[in-house]
């Protein structure tokens, strides 16, 4: 089996958590008799090109997901399929949860136009695609000024959409 780590920059402040999740999965598979090799996305070539490979992946970049999709078509078994990973992109996830009636903080996908009137504040303003990959991917807006600044910051980075999500106080749990 091949395990492919999440891109390091896709886990800001949580790099060790994601590494631990993949390693724990590898250990569980080894305890069941599998030979497991772990790779970074940049060094996953052998895993992706091995006919009939068994791959468990946490990577998110579209380029690697495209390669995993090709591996699937060549009879690889991929856990956390490229389609499943794409469904974790914020925009797709918010839309899927809404269609399925899954309970989550009120969320909406909007254009990153700083002139958009603010919703009931406070809210979180988050990039629409990946989860946080760098500082500034998730911003807290508690005033009209911070709302406009958040949308302007996303627009300046070339992000056409943002997900706005009502604030829900509590602890962040990574799973």
C-alpha positions as CSV (number, residue, x, y, z in Angstrom):
1,X,0.0,0.0,0.0
2,X,1.1,3.5,-0.6
3,X,0.2,6.4,1.6
4,X,0.4,9.9,0.2
5,X,0.7,12.8,2.7
6,X,-1.3,16.0,2.5
7,X,0.7,18.9,1.1
8,X,2.5,20.5,4.0
9,X,1.1,23.9,3.1
10,X,-2.4,22.6,3.3
11,X,-2.2,22.1,7.0
12,X,-1.0,25.4,8.4
13,X,-0.6,25.0,12.2
14,X,-1.8,21.4,11.9
15,X,1.1,19.8,9.9
16,X,1.9,17.3,12.6
17,X,-1.8,16.3,13.0
18,X,-2.1,15.4,9.4
19,X,1.2,13.5,9.4
20,X,0.0,11.6,12.5
21,X,-3.3,10.7,10.9
22,X,-1.5,9.2,7.8
23,X,1.1,7.4,9.9
24,X,-1.6,5.9,12.2
25,X,-3.4,4.6,9.1
26,X,-0.1,3.1,7.9
27,X,0.5,1.4,11.2
28,X,-3.0,0.0,11.3
29,X,-2.5,-1.5,7.8
30,X,0.9,-2.9,8.7
31,X,-0.6,-4.6,11.7
32,X,-3.0,-6.3,9.2
33,X,0.0,-7.6,7.2
34,X,0.3,-4.9,4.5
35,X,3.6,-3.5,3.3
36,X,3.1,0.2,3.5
37,X,5.2,3.0,2.0
38,X,4.6,6.7,2.7
39,X,5.3,9.4,0.1
40,X,4.9,13.1,-0.2
41,X,2.8,14.2,-3.2
42,X,5.9,15.3,-5.1
43,X,7.4,11.9,-4.6
44,X,4.3,9.8,-5.2
45,X,5.2,8.9,-8.8
46,X,5.9,5.2,-8.1
47,X,2.7,4.8,-6.1
48,X,0.6,6.4,-8.8
49,X,2.2,4.5,-11.7
50,X,2.3,1.0,-10.1
51,X,-0.3,-1.1,-11.8
52,X,-3.1,-2.2,-9.4
53,X,-1.6,0.0,-6.6
54,X,-3.4,0.3,-3.3
55,X,-3.3,4.0,-2.3
56,X,-4.6,5.9,0.6
57,X,-4.2,9.6,0.1
58,X,-4.6,12.9,2.0
59,X,-3.3,15.2,-0.8
60,X,-5.5,17.9,-2.2
61,X,-3.7,19.7,-5.1
62,X,-5.6,19.3,-8.4
63,X,-2.4,18.1,-10.2
64,X,-1.9,15.2,-7.9
65,X,-5.7,14.4,-7.9
66,X,-5.6,14.2,-11.7
67,X,-2.7,11.7,-11.5
68,X,-4.7,9.7,-8.9
69,X,-7.7,9.7,-11.1
70,X,-5.6,8.2,-13.9
71,X,-4.3,5.6,-11.5
72,X,-7.9,4.7,-10.6
73,X,-8.7,4.2,-14.3
74,X,-5.6,1.8,-14.4
75,X,-7.2,-0.4,-11.7
76,X,-5.6,1.3,-8.6
77,X,-7.6,1.3,-5.5
78,X,-7.6,4.9,-4.1
79,X,-9.0,5.6,-0.7
80,X,-10.0,9.2,-0.4
81,X,-10.7,9.2,-4.1
82,X,-10.0,12.3,-6.1
83,X,-13.8,12.9,-6.3
84,X,-14.2,12.6,-2.6
85,X,-11.3,15.0,-2.0
86,X,-12.8,17.5,-4.5
87,X,-16.0,17.3,-2.5
88,X,-14.0,18.6,0.6
89,X,-13.2,21.8,-1.2
90,X,-15.2,24.4,0.7
91,X,-17.5,25.4,-2.0
92,X,-18.5,21.9,-3.0
93,X,-18.8,20.8,0.7
94,X,-21.1,23.7,1.6
95,X,-23.3,23.0,-1.4
96,X,-23.4,19.2,-0.8
97,X,-24.2,19.7,3.0
98,X,-27.0,22.1,2.1
99,X,-28.6,19.7,-0.4
100,X,-28.3,16.8,2.0
101,X,-29.7,18.8,5.0
102,X,-26.6,18.3,7.1
103,X,-26.4,20.5,10.1
104,X,-23.6,23.0,10.0
105,X,-23.2,26.7,10.7
106,X,-25.1,28.8,8.2
107,X,-22.8,29.1,5.1
108,X,-23.0,30.8,1.8
109,X,-20.8,31.1,-1.3
110,X,-20.4,34.7,-2.5
111,X,-18.3,36.7,-4.9
112,X,-15.4,38.5,-3.3
113,X,-16.8,42.0,-4.0
114,X,-15.9,44.3,-1.1
115,X,-19.0,46.3,-1.8
116,X,-21.3,43.4,-0.9
117,X,-23.3,44.4,2.2
118,X,-22.3,42.4,5.3
119,X,-24.5,39.7,6.7
120,X,-25.4,39.5,10.3
121,X,-22.0,39.7,12.0
122,X,-19.7,38.1,13.2
123,X,-18.9,35.7,10.4
124,X,-15.9,33.8,9.1
125,X,-14.8,34.6,5.6
126,X,-13.0,31.6,4.1
127,X,-11.4,30.8,0.8
128,X,-13.8,28.9,-1.5
129,X,-11.6,26.1,-2.6
130,X,-9.1,24.4,-0.3
131,X,-9.2,24.7,3.4
132,X,-6.6,26.9,4.9
133,X,-3.2,26.7,3.1
134,X,-1.7,30.0,4.3
135,X,-2.3,32.9,6.7
136,X,-5.3,34.9,5.6
137,X,-7.3,32.0,4.1
138,X,-9.7,32.2,7.0
139,X,-10.6,35.7,8.4
140,X,-12.9,36.7,11.2
141,X,-15.2,39.6,10.3
142,X,-16.9,41.2,13.3
143,X,-17.5,44.7,11.9
144,X,-18.5,46.2,8.5
145,X,-14.9,47.4,8.1
146,X,-13.4,43.9,8.8
147,X,-16.0,42.4,6.4
148,X,-15.0,44.7,3.5
149,X,-11.3,44.2,4.3
150,X,-11.7,40.4,4.2
151,X,-13.5,40.4,0.9
152,X,-10.9,42.9,-0.6
153,X,-8.0,40.7,0.6
154,X,-9.5,37.6,-1.1
155,X,-10.2,39.6,-4.3
156,X,-6.6,41.0,-4.3
157,X,-5.3,37.4,-4.1
158,X,-7.3,36.4,-7.2
159,X,-9.9,34.4,-5.3
160,X,-13.2,35.0,-7.0
161,X,-15.4,33.5,-4.3
162,X,-15.4,33.2,-0.6
163,X,-17.5,31.1,1.8
164,X,-19.0,33.1,4.6
165,X,-20.0,31.1,7.6
166,X,-21.7,32.2,10.8
167,X,-19.5,32.1,13.9
168,X,-20.1,29.1,16.2
169,X,-18.2,29.5,19.4
170,X,-16.3,26.4,20.6
171,X,-13.2,24.3,20.1
172,X,-11.7,23.3,16.8
173,X,-11.5,19.5,16.5
174,X,-9.4,18.0,13.7
175,X,-10.6,14.6,12.5
